[in-house]
Amino acid sequence: MTDSASFPAPLRRLGLTGSIGAGKSTVAALLRAHGLTVLDADAQARLVTEELETLERIEAAFPGTVRGGVLDRPALSAVAFADPARLAELNAIVHPRVRARMAALEQQAVADGAQWTVQDIPLLFEGGLNTSMDAVLVVDAPLELRVARVMERSQFSREEVLARDARQTPAAEKRQKADFVIDNSSTVEELETQVDAALEALGISQRRV
């Protein structure tokens, strides 16, 4: 009989999400500092929208949004985010490709011996992907603080930030569905303390790199 201890433990997934401006990227950086493999869905989406086949499909669905073989992101956002049906059409083009890339990265993490991966996915709940996670960590902050951060970071108007926030699962609902909630309204030191506590609760070693 083969000793079951000889088989590697199955990979576990920690879902990371949060409303716009909550500071999810800061938490992702802290998780990387613990040596965790963080798979960034937004980064993969950017790579996907540089692929010729994806660009062709986007241009066919949203004429005038690809110029000289390069995606005009502001033009696409103006069209897609103005209409939920159009946004769903864009997501149907991009999201399956992003998920395929994320799956390939996860397979590589397994090959590299990772026991956990962090799935950094802004639309984790909206896409129903929370059900495939072993635990979900939600980053949150008060609405006005989040709005101010995005206005400063992305030069959006207040109305644009609120419109994007309204298209996501409400922050209160995310907190309710989360296994861990990280409040990112104070100092980086306080943020680190909360992240450390969540990892300890999950049994993830506190190894910093």
C-alpha positions in Angstrom: 0.0 0.0 0.0 1.3 3.4 -0.9 1.8 5.8 2.0 -0.7 8.7 1.5 1.8 11.0 3.0 3.8 10.7 -0.2 1.2 12.5 -2.2 1.4 16.3 -2.2 -1.3 18.3 -0.5 -3.8 19.7 -2.9 -3.4 23.3 -3.9 -5.6 25.7 -2.0 -6.9 29.0 -3.2 -7.3 32.3 -1.3 -9.6 34.6 -3.2 -8.7 38.3 -2.9 -11.2 41.0 -3.8 -12.5 44.4 -2.8 -14.5 47.3 -4.1 -12.8 50.0 -6.3 -10.3 52.0 -4.3 -10.3 49.7 -1.3 -6.5 49.0 -1.6 -6.6 45.5 -2.8 -3.2 45.9 -4.7 -1.6 47.0 -1.4 -2.8 43.8 0.3 -1.7 41.7 -2.7 1.8 43.2 -2.2 1.8 42.2 1.4 0.8 38.7 0.5 3.6 38.5 -2.0 5.9 39.6 0.8 4.9 36.5 2.7 6.1 34.4 -0.3 2.6 33.6 -1.6 2.0 33.3 -5.3 -0.5 36.0 -6.3 -2.3 35.5 -9.6 -3.5 38.9 -10.8 -6.6 38.8 -13.0 -6.3 42.4 -14.0 -2.7 41.9 -15.2 -3.8 38.9 -17.2 -6.7 40.9 -18.7 -4.3 43.5 -19.9 -2.2 40.8 -21.6 -5.3 39.3 -23.1 -6.3 42.6 -24.7 -2.9 42.8 -26.4 -3.6 39.5 -28.3 -4.6 39.8 -31.9 -7.6 37.5 -31.8 -9.0 39.3 -28.7 -8.4 42.7 -30.4 -10.2 41.5 -33.5 -13.2 40.4 -31.5 -13.3 43.6 -29.5 -13.1 45.8 -32.6 -15.9 43.8 -34.3 -18.2 44.3 -31.2 -17.0 47.8 -30.4 -16.0 49.5 -33.7 -13.4 52.3 -33.3 -12.0 51.0 -30.0 -8.9 49.5 -31.6 -6.5 51.9 -33.3 -3.4 50.8 -35.1 -3.6 47.4 -33.5 -3.7 48.8 -30.0 -6.7 48.9 -27.7 -8.0 52.4 -26.9 -8.9 51.7 -23.3 -10.6 55.0 -22.6 -12.8 54.7 -25.7 -13.7 51.1 -24.9 -14.5 52.0 -21.3 -16.7 54.9 -22.4 -18.8 52.5 -24.5 -18.8 49.4 -22.4 -19.3 50.9 -19.0 -22.2 53.0 -20.1 -24.5 50.0 -20.7 -24.6 46.8 -18.6 -25.5 44.8 -21.6 -22.5 46.1 -23.5 -20.2 45.4 -20.5 -21.5 41.8 -20.4 -20.6 41.5 -24.1 -17.1 42.7 -23.4 -16.7 40.4 -20.4 -17.9 37.4 -22.6 -14.9 38.1 -24.9 -12.3 38.8 -22.3 -13.1 36.8 -19.2 -12.8 33.2 -20.6 -9.3 34.1 -21.9 -8.3 35.5 -18.5 -9.5 32.4 -16.8 -7.5 30.2 -19.1 -4.4 32.2 -18.3 -5.1 32.1 -14.6 -5.5 28.3 -14.8 -2.2 28.0 -16.6 -0.4 30.1 -14.0 -2.0 28.0 -11.2 -0.7 24.8 -12.9 2.8 26.3 -12.9 2.4 27.2 -9.2 1.6 23.6 -8.5 4.6 22.5 -10.4 6.7 24.9 -8.4 5.4 23.4 -5.1 3.0 26.1 -4.0 0.5 25.0 -1.3 -1.6 28.1 -1.7 -2.2 30.6 -4.5 -3.9 34.0 -4.1 -6.5 34.6 -6.8 -6.6 38.4 -7.1 -9.9 38.9 -8.9 -11.8 42.3 -8.7 -15.0 40.6 -9.9 -14.7 37.5 -7.8 -18.3 37.5 -6.5 -19.8 38.9 -9.7 -18.3 36.1 -11.7 -19.3 33.4 -9.1 -15.7 32.5 -8.7 -15.9 32.7 -4.9 -17.4 29.2 -4.8 -14.1 27.7 -6.1 -12.0 29.3 -3.3 -11.0 27.7 -0.1 -11.3 31.1 1.6 -12.1 34.7 0.6 -10.4 37.8 1.8 -12.2 41.1 1.1 -10.4 44.4 1.4 -12.6 47.3 2.3 -12.6 51.0 3.2 -15.2 53.7 3.7 -16.9 54.9 0.4 -15.6 58.4 0.6 -12.0 57.3 1.2 -12.3 54.9 -1.7 -13.7 57.6 -4.0 -10.9 60.0 -3.1 -8.2 57.4 -3.8 -9.5 56.6 -7.2 -10.0 60.2 -8.2 -6.4 60.9 -7.3 -5.0 57.7 -8.8 -6.9 57.5 -12.1 -8.1 61.1 -12.6 -11.7 60.0 -12.7 -14.5 62.3 -11.7 -16.5 61.5 -8.6 -19.5 60.5 -10.7 -17.3 58.1 -12.7 -16.0 56.4 -9.6 -19.5 56.1 -8.1 -20.8 54.7 -11.4 -18.2 52.0 -11.4 -18.7 51.2 -7.8 -22.4 50.8 -8.4 -21.8 48.2 -11.0 -20.0 46.0 -8.5 -21.4 43.8 -5.7 -22.1 46.2 -2.8 -19.3 46.4 -0.3 -21.6 45.4 2.5 -22.5 42.2 0.7 -18.9 41.4 0.0 -18.1 41.8 3.7 -20.9 39.4 4.5 -19.7 36.8 2.1 -16.0 37.1 3.1 -14.1 34.7 5.4 -11.8 37.6 6.3 -12.3 41.3 6.0 -9.3 43.6 5.9 -10.1 47.2 6.8 -7.8 49.5 4.8 -8.7 52.8 6.3 -5.8 53.3 8.6 -2.0 52.8 8.5 0.1 50.3 6.6 1.2 48.8 9.9 -2.4 48.2 10.9 -3.0 46.6 7.5 0.0 44.3 8.0 -1.4 43.2 11.4 -4.7 42.2 9.8 -3.1 40.4 7.0 -0.8 38.5 9.4 -3.9 37.5 11.5 -5.8 36.2 8.5 -2.8 34.1 7.3 -2.3 32.7 10.8 -6.0 31.7 10.9 -5.5 29.9 7.6 -2.4 28.1 8.8 -0.2 29.8 6.3 3.4 30.3 7.5 4.5 33.8 8.2 7.5 33.7 5.8 8.5 37.1 4.6 10.6 37.7 1.5 
